[in-house]
Amino acid sequence: NFFKIINKDIKTKARNAELITSKSIIQTPVFMPVATKATIKAIDHKYLYKYNCKIILSNLYHLYIQPGLEIIKKAGGISNFMNWNRSILTDSGGYQVFSLNKIRKINNDGVEFKSLFDGSYHFFTPENVVQYQIDIKSDIAMVLDECIEYNEDLNYTKKAAERTINWANRSINFFKKVKNDSESGQNLKLFGIIQGGFFKEIRKYCAELISEMDFDGIAIGGLSVGESRDKTMEILDYTLQYVDRTKPIYFMGLGDPIGIIDAIYYGVDMFDCVMPTRISRMGSAFTNAGKINVKNKKYSDLFEPIDNECNCYTCKNYSIAYIKHLYKSKEILAAILLTIHNLYFIFKLVENAKKAIKNGTFNKFKRDFTEKYQLKNLN
C-alpha cells in the first residue's frame, strides 16, 4: 500500500502518515528540497542523507531542455544520473508554463514552448509528459496542468480549471494503458493537481473531480503565487473540505516556516519550495526567532552561530560574522553554509511537527513556534 495514515491530531487536521515508494519509506509530513536541474543548489547529498531526507523534487521541463531526456535515460534514470538513491518526485512543467508565458502557447491539446537553451520549439501533452516521467524513472510524477496568475478573472480561471481537469483525465487514462509496459511504469505513482485560482466554487469543482479520478495522490496547485498568506490558507482550508483525504495531499511550492506549519495544521502531507536554498544565496537565514539577513551591519563582529538553538554543521563551526564576511566577499562558501543551515532548519521544524502530532500537542507546538518566530520579524 502506497499511503498509510498512522496518527491524526485530535484538535486539528494534522496527521502522520507513511508513503512507500520502490526506493524509500517516507514519513509525513515531509518537506521536499528542490533539485530543479538534478541538483539542490549549493549542497552535497551527504548532508541530505544525514538529515534523513527521503525524497527530493526535480523538474521535467528543465531536465527536458538540458541535458535532455535521452542522456538521463542512458544514465539509467534520474536517480542514477544524479547519484541519489532515495525517492524523486518530478514536476511536469506546469508551473514553468505559467512563469514563462512569453515563450509558450497553450491550447486544449497541450503546450507549445520555446527552449530558453537554443530557441527550438517543443510540445508537451498530458500523455507525453507522463511517458517522459516513466522514461526517466521518476518515483512520483505530476500531471500537466495550467497554473494561472492569482488575479485572473472568473472566466479564464474556469477555462483553465476545465483544461486542467481534461488533461488530468487524459493523463490517468494514458497511464493506465502504459504503466504495466515497464518496471518504471509499474513503480511510478501519479498525482493529480487541483487548480481553480481564488474562486471557491471552481476549487470545489476541481477538488471533487480530481478526487474521483484514480490518482495515487492529490496536489493543490496555484497557491502561494503572490497572494496574501491569509488568502492562501483560506482557499487551502476550503479546498481540502472536498478532497479525498485517504490519499496523500501535496501543497506545491510552499517553503516558509509559518506557511509549512499552517499547511500541516490543515492536513497537508507534502510540500516543496526553492525558498530555503534561494534565500541562502541572497544572504538570509531562518532562525527560531525569525528570518535574518547576514548583510546587516550588527553581525559584522557577532562571533556567535546564526542560531544558538541549532545543531547544524554551519552553526556548530562558524560564526555569523564569518558568514557575513564570506557573503560580502562574494565567496561561494557563504551560499553553501547558509544552505546547509536553512535546509537543516526546515527538516528539524518538520521533524518537531511530526513529534507534536504523535504526542497530541500540535496546537501548542504551532502556537509556540509561530509566536516566537513572528516576534523577531515584528521588531
N, C-alpha and C positions, 0 to 999 in steps of 0.2 A: 504493500500500500504506500503510495507516494506521500500522502499527507495525513498526519495523525495529531489530533488535539490532545494535549496532555493535562494542562491546567487552565482553568478560567478564573480570572479575578472576580470576586463576588460583587464588588461595588462598581466596577467599570466593565468595559467590553474587552479589556486587555486579556491576552492569552499566551500560553506557552504551547508550542507545537513542534513537531519533527517533520522535516522534508527529507525524503530519501531519494537521492539520485543514484546513478550507477557508480558515482565516484565518492560521494560524501553523505554522511548523516548530518543534516543542518538543523541546529536548534534555533527556533524562532522565539521572539522577534530577532531579525537579522539585518545588519547593515552590509550592503554590498559595495565595496570600493569600485571605482570606475576605471577600467583599463581600456579606454576608448579605442586606442590603436594597438591593442595587445600589450600594453604596458601601463602600470599605475605610475604616473609621473613621479620621479624623484624618490622612489623607494624600491628596495630589493625584496624578492619573495620571502627571504629568510625572516624578515620582520613580520610579515603577514602570517606565516606558519606559526611563529612564536605567539602571535596574538590569537591563535586558534581560528583564523579566518578560513571559512569552509567554501565560500562562494564569492566570485567577483563578476563584474559585468563588462562585456566588451560590445562593440558596435558594428553591426553588419555593414552599414553604409560605408564607414571609414575603412574597414578591412577589405571591402569590395573594391574601393578606389585604390588602396595601397596597403599591402603588397599585391593584392589581387587574390581571389579565392583559389585559383589554381595552385599558387605557391603554398597556401595553407593546407590544401588537400594533399599535395605532395609531401608535406611535412608530417602527415598522418592526423591532421585535425588541429584545431586551435590550441588545445591543451598541450599537445606535443610541441607545436610551433613555439609557444612561449614558455615551455617547461614549467607549467602549472599543473600539479597532479590532483587538484581538487575541482569542484564544480565551476562551470561558467554559464552565466545567463547572457544571451545575446539579444540586444535590442534591434528591431527590424529596420530602423532608419526613419520611422515615422516622425520623430522629433526633428531630425535633420530636414525632412520635407517642410516642416513648419519654419525652421530657423533660416533655411537657405531659399526663401521664397522668390528671390530674384533670378534664380537659375533653375527653376523647376516648373513643370506644368502638371496639374492634376486633372484627370478625368475619371470616369467610372471604372475604366479598365485597370488603372494604376497610376504610376507617377513617372513622368519623364524628367530626367535631371542631367545637368551638365557637370562633368567631372571638374573639380577645382584643381586637379592634378595636371590634366593635359587637354581640357576643353572638349573631350569626347562626350557623346550623348549616350545615355543608358535608360532602360525602362524597368522599373520594379512593379511586379504584380503581386497580389496576395499569394498566388501559387508559387512563383519563383523565389519569393522571399522565404517561404517555408522550406523549399527544396535546398536553397543555399545554406540554411542553418543546419539542415540534416547533413549536407555535404561537408561542412567544416566541423561536424561532430559537437555541436553545442549540447549542453545538458538541458537547458530550459530556453525555449525560443519564444519571441514575441511576434504577434501577427502584425501585418501592415495596417496602420490606422491613419486618420487625419487629425492632427493636433492643430488647434486654431488659436488666434490671438484672444487674450482674455476679455477684450472689449468688443468682440464680434457681435453682430446683430442677430436677432432671433432667427430670421430666415436662413442665413448662411450657417448658423450653428446647427439648425435642424438638418440642413442638406449634408453637412459634414458628418453628423451623427448617423444619418441614414447610410451614407457611403461607408462609414466605419463598420456598421452592422453588416452591410452587404459583403464587405471584404472579409469580415470575421467568418461569415457563413462559407464563403469560398475557401478560406484558409483551412477551416476544420474539415470540410468535405475532401479537399485535396490531401490533407494529412492522413485522413482515414484510408484513402486509396493507396498511399505510398509508404506508410510507416513500417509495414512488415517486409519491405523490399530490402532492407539493410539493417545491420545491428545498430547503427547510429540512429536510424529512424525509430527502431523499437525502444531505444533508450531515451529518446527525446521526449520532453514534456512541453506542451504548447499552452500558452496563456492568451486569453482574450483580453481586450482593452476597452474600458468604458470611457467614452467621451461625452460631450454634451455641454461644454462651456459652463456658464453660470446660470443656466436656466433649469430650474429644478425638475420641471416636467420632462425635459429632454434627458436629463441624467437618469431619471426613473425609468423612462422608456429604454434607454441604453442598458442600464443595470439589469433590468428584468430579462431582456433578450439575450444578453451575453451570459447571464446565469443559467438560462435554459439550454445553452449550447454545451457540447460535451468537452469543454476545455479542462485542462488539469489545474489551472489556477486563473485568477481574475486580477487584472491590474486596473488601477484608477489612473487615467491619463489626463492631461490638460489642466492640471492644477499646479500651483507653485510656478506660474508663468508671468508673474508681475502683479498679481492681486494682493490685497492685504491678508495677513495671517488669519484674521477673524473670518474673512470670506472663505479662505481655503478650508478651514475647519468646519464651517457651517455647511458647505457643499459636500465635504467628505462625510460628515456625520449623516447628512440627509441621504446621500447616495448609498451608504452602507446598509441602510434600512431595507434596500431592495436587492441586495447581493446575496448569493448563495454562500453562507459562511462556513459550509463544510469544506470549502476549498481554500487554499492559501490566498491571502489578499496582499497585493503589492502596490504600494504608492510610488509612482515613478517620479524620480527627481526631487527627493527630499533629503536634506543633509544637515540642516542646522539643529543644534541640540534640543531647543524647545520644540521645534516642529516634530522631531522624531518622537519625543515623549508624548506630545499631544496625539500623534497618529497612533501610537501604541494604545493609548487610552481608548480610542475609538475602535480598536480591534484590528489594526494593520499588522501584518506579519513580516513584511519585507519592504526595504527601501534602499535606494541608491542615490548618490549625488556626487558631482565633481567638487562640491564646496570644500570639504576638508583638505583636499590636495590643492585646489586652486588658491584658497586664501593663504596657504603656506608659501606659495610662490609670490604672493603680494605682501608678505611680511606680517601676517596676522596669525594669532593662535587662540584656540579655545582654552579657557581655564574654568575651574569650578565656580569662579566668581565673575564670569562673563568673558566676552571676547576682547582680546587686547591687540594692539598694534606695536610691534617691536621697534618701529621707527620713532616712537615717542621719546622725546628728549630725556624724560625722567629715568629711562632704562640705561642710559649711557654708562653709569657706574653702579648699576644694581647687580651685585655678584651673587644672585640667587637664581634658582631654577625658574622656568616660565611659570610653573605651578607647584607650590610646596607639597600639595597633596598627590602629585603624580609620580608614578614609578617607571615611566618610560625611559628608554636609553638616553634620550636627549636631556631630560630633567635630572637624571642621575649623574650626568657627566659634564654638562655645560651650563654656564650662566646666561641669563638673558642679555647681559652687557656684551658678552662674546658673540651671541647670535645677532645682536643689533649691529655689531662691528662687521660681521660677515655679510649681512644684508646690505649695509651701506657701501661695502667694498665690492658689491656685486659678485660675491663668491657663491658658487653652486652649492657649497655645503650648507648655506643658510636654508635653502629650499628643502634639502634632504632632512636636516634636523627638525625643521618645523613640520614636515610631512610625517615623519616618524611620530612626533608628539601628537599632532592633530588626529591621525588615524587611531592611535592608541586611546586617545581621549574618547572618541566616538565608540570604539569597541568596548571600552570599560563602562561607559554610560549604558549601553545596550545590555551588557552583562549584568549590571546592577538592576536594570529594569526587569530582566528575566527573573532574578532572585526575588525581587519585590512581588512580582506576580505569583511566584511559587509560594511565598510566605503570606500572601493575602494582604500585603501592605503597600500595594502600588499607589493608591491615592495619596498616602503620606509621602512616599518617595517622590512622586510627581510634584507635590506642593513644596516640599523642602528644596528640591533641586531648582525648581523654577524661581522661587523667591530669592535664593542665593545668587543664581546666575543673572537674574534681571536687576538685582540691586546694584551691581557693578556697572551694568550698562546704562543705568539711570544717572549715575554720578558723572 
